[in-house]
Amino acid sequence: MNVEFINPFLSATIGVLKTMAFTEVTAGKPFLKNDKISRGDVSGVVGITGPPNGSMSLTFSKECIMEIVSNMLGETFQEVTDDIKDAVGELSNMISGTARNDLGNKGYSFKTSIPTVVSGPGHEIRHMCKAPTIAIPFNTKAGPFVVEISFENGTPTKG
């Protein structure tokens, strides 16, 4: 996968969480993910059309997302509620939109779908294409989360 597609998602994740949730995040080493099992408790998945087509997912541990949403909304959460799930969808939308804007500034043209949110320990994440999935682990003081990116092989459209 072209690193030109990965870096905008990495930067967008750091920027959106800092701005919207007042949360400092540290990126870990990206790795090739070989299964569909989530690395957390709540995920937002966004389809991306180009070409190439692909998707992005954002998966949080329960502790991490409750802290992030508490920062965003000024409330304390004890469980994963509908408000938490809505926030995961919105964060997924903001991160994919910021990354898409960055790619647009480089001449690419992508559109995104409305995020789908899935929750529960060990849930599956089904990316929109059969391409390899790159996972980028992140850490916060409240716990870990992972961004996954998958783009089919194909010639990107610029212009």
C-alpha positions in Angstrom: 0.0 0.0 0.0 1.2 3.5 -0.9 2.5 5.3 2.2 1.0 8.5 0.7 -2.4 7.0 1.7 -1.4 6.1 5.2 0.3 9.2 6.5 -2.8 11.5 6.1 -4.8 9.1 8.3 -2.0 9.1 10.9 -1.8 12.9 11.0 -5.6 13.3 11.0 -6.0 10.9 13.9 -3.4 12.8 16.0 -4.9 16.2 15.1 -8.6 15.4 15.5 -8.1 13.8 18.9 -6.0 16.6 20.1 -8.4 19.3 18.9 -11.8 17.6 19.6 -11.0 15.5 22.7 -8.0 17.3 24.2 -6.2 14.0 24.1 -2.5 13.5 23.3 -1.9 10.3 21.3 1.3 8.5 20.4 1.5 6.3 17.3 3.1 2.9 17.5 4.6 0.9 14.7 2.2 0.0 11.8 1.7 -3.6 11.1 0.0 -5.8 8.5 -3.3 -7.2 10.0 -4.1 -10.7 9.0 -7.5 -11.2 10.6 -10.9 -9.4 11.0 -11.0 -9.4 14.8 -11.0 -6.0 16.4 -8.3 -4.9 18.8 -10.8 -3.1 21.0 -14.4 -2.8 22.1 -16.0 -0.1 19.8 -15.2 0.5 16.1 -16.3 3.0 13.5 -15.8 1.9 9.9 -15.9 4.3 6.9 -16.0 3.2 3.3 -13.9 5.2 0.8 -14.3 5.4 -2.9 -11.8 6.7 -5.4 -10.2 4.9 -7.2 -8.8 3.2 -5.5 -11.6 2.0 -3.2 -10.9 1.2 0.4 -12.0 1.8 4.0 -10.8 3.0 7.3 -11.7 1.8 10.8 -11.1 3.3 14.2 -11.2 0.9 17.2 -11.0 1.9 20.8 -10.7 0.0 24.1 -13.6 0.7 26.4 -11.5 2.6 28.9 -9.9 4.8 26.1 -13.1 5.8 24.4 -15.0 6.6 27.6 -12.1 9.0 28.6 -12.1 10.5 25.1 -15.8 11.1 25.0 -15.8 12.4 28.6 -13.2 15.0 27.4 -15.4 15.8 24.4 -18.7 16.1 26.2 -17.7 17.1 29.7 -19.5 14.1 31.2 -18.3 11.0 33.0 -19.2 7.6 31.4 -19.1 4.3 33.1 -20.3 2.1 30.2 -20.4 2.1 26.4 -23.6 4.0 25.7 -25.3 5.3 22.6 -23.5 8.6 23.2 -20.2 6.8 23.1 -21.1 4.9 19.9 -22.3 8.2 18.3 -19.0 9.8 19.2 -17.0 6.9 17.7 -19.0 7.4 14.4 -18.3 11.2 14.5 -14.6 10.7 15.3 -14.4 8.2 12.4 -16.1 10.7 10.1 -13.8 13.6 11.2 -10.6 11.6 10.8 -11.5 10.2 7.4 -12.7 13.6 6.3 -9.5 15.3 7.4 -7.4 12.6 5.7 -9.5 12.8 2.5 -9.0 16.6 2.5 -5.2 16.1 2.8 -5.3 13.6 -0.1 -7.4 16.1 -2.0 -4.7 18.7 -1.6 -2.3 16.2 -3.2 -4.6 15.9 -6.2 -6.6 12.7 -5.2 -10.4 12.5 -5.3 -12.1 10.4 -2.6 -15.6 10.2 -1.2 -16.6 8.6 2.1 -19.6 6.8 3.3 -21.5 7.4 6.6 -19.7 5.6 9.4 -20.9 2.2 10.7 -20.3 1.6 14.4 -19.8 -1.9 15.8 -19.3 -2.7 19.5 -18.6 -5.6 21.8 -15.4 -7.5 22.7 -13.9 -9.4 19.8 -16.2 -8.0 17.1 -15.3 -8.3 13.5 -14.2 -5.4 11.3 -15.0 -6.0 7.6 -13.2 -3.7 5.3 -14.8 -2.7 2.0 -12.1 -4.4 -0.2 -10.1 -7.5 -0.2 -6.8 -5.7 0.0 -4.2 -6.0 2.8 -5.0 -4.0 6.0 -2.5 -1.8 7.6 -3.1 -1.3 11.4 -1.6 1.7 13.3 -1.7 1.3 17.0 -2.0 4.4 19.2 -1.7 4.9 22.9 -3.2 7.5 25.2 -3.0 7.8 29.0 -6.5 6.2 29.1 -5.6 3.2 26.9 -5.0 2.0 23.4 -6.8 2.3 20.1 -6.1 1.3 16.5 -6.6 2.8 13.1 -6.9 0.4 10.2 -6.6 1.4 6.5 -7.2 -0.8 3.5 -7.1 0.3 -0.1 -7.4 -2.0 -3.1 -4.6 -2.0 -5.6 -5.3 0.3 -8.4 -4.3 3.5 -10.0 -5.2 6.5 -7.9 -7.1 9.2 -9.7 -5.5 12.6 -9.5 -7.2 15.8 -10.6 
